[in-house]
Every structure is written in C-alpha cells, then in structure tokens.
Amino acid sequence: MSDVIEAAVAALSAKLSDGFDGVAKFVITGEGAIMLDANGVRAGDEDADVTMTASADTFRAILEGDMNPTMAFMTGKLSVDGSMGMAMKLGSALS
C-alpha cells in the first residue's frame, strides 16, 4: 500500500469515526483506492454505491479543508460515478 493511501485511510478514519452509511470508494489517481462503509475506512477496490476519483493533491486538499468537495466537483478536479446523493452526504461529512 502506498504512503498516500495509508495517510488517506488514517485521515478519513479520524473524520468518519462512526463509519459511513453506505458504500463509497475514493480512487486516488496513480495511488490506489479507499473504501468507506459502516465498518470504517480501509484500502480496497470493491463495488460501491458511489466512486469518487481525484488526484492525490486534490484529495489531500479536501481532507485538510483547503478545498470544498462540491467546488472540486464543479471545477472538474473530482469526478463522481454512481449515487450523487451519497456523494453529497459524504461531502458534507468531510467538510
């Protein structure tokens, strides 16, 4: 597992300590994927209700609060495939 994925799993775990109501996947371009569900956060690449894809820099900025997930989506820095409602719910949890 890459250092970027390890750091992202740790940061997401801290933000979503109660798990996530649904199944979401973050794909960090060139690094790998992270799964979020009721069991918590882990590295993995499984089927999900929503898949969000971004660069490592964009993902880091979202986690650090320097970039709003909605703005990242609107400016094309974050792509969403699947349930837009689930993506919005996750975006709110990360803000």
N, C-alpha and C positions, 0 to 999 in steps of 0.2 A: 504494500500500500504506500502511495506517495506521501511525502510530508504535507502537501497541500490538502489531501484528503483527510489525513489524520487530524490536522489543525481544524479543518472544517467540521469534522464529526464532533470534536471537543467543543467548538464554539456553538454549534447547533444544539448539542446536548444541554448546554448551560441555558440557552434561550428557551428550549422546549422541554423543560424538566418533567412535565406531565405527559409527554408523548404528544402525538398528533392524531386527531380524529379523522382518519382516512389513510390513504397510502400515497405518498408523494416521493418523487425522485428528483434529485438535483444532479445534473450532469455538468461537470466542470471540464470544459474542453481541454483535451490533451492530458488530463489527470485521472479521470475515472468518475464514478457515480456514488451518490449517497442516498440511502433510503431513510424515510421518516414515516413512522406509523405509531400505533398505540403502544408498541413495545419500546419505542425510543428511536434513537438515531444510530445508524451503522453504515459502514461501507458496504455497497452491494449494487447489483444491477438487475432488478427484478421488475415485473409488471407493476404499474402504478396507476392510480386514478388521474394523476397529473404529472407530467415530466417538464421540468424547467431546465433550460440549458443556458449557460453563461461562461464567460472566460473566468479564469482564476481571479483576475483583478476586479472584475465586476462583482463576483461572488463575495470577495473579501470586503469590498466597499459596502455591499448590502449588509453583511454581518456586523460590520463596525459602525453602522448607522450613518455612513457618509453618502449613501445613495438610497433613495426610496425605491423599493421593488417595483412600484407602479411606474415611476419615471424610467427605470431601467427597461421595462417592457415597452413603454411608449416610444423610447428612443432607439429601440431595436437592439439593446445590449443584453436583453433577457428574452428568450423565446419560451413560449408556453404551448404544450401539446396535451390535450385532454381537457379535464374539467376546469373551466375558468373560475367557477365558484370556489373550488378547492384551492386554486392558485391565489385567489383574493384572500381567502381565510388564512392561508399560510403567510401571505404578505403582511397581513395585519399582525400575526403572531411575531413576525420578525422585526416589526417597526418599533 
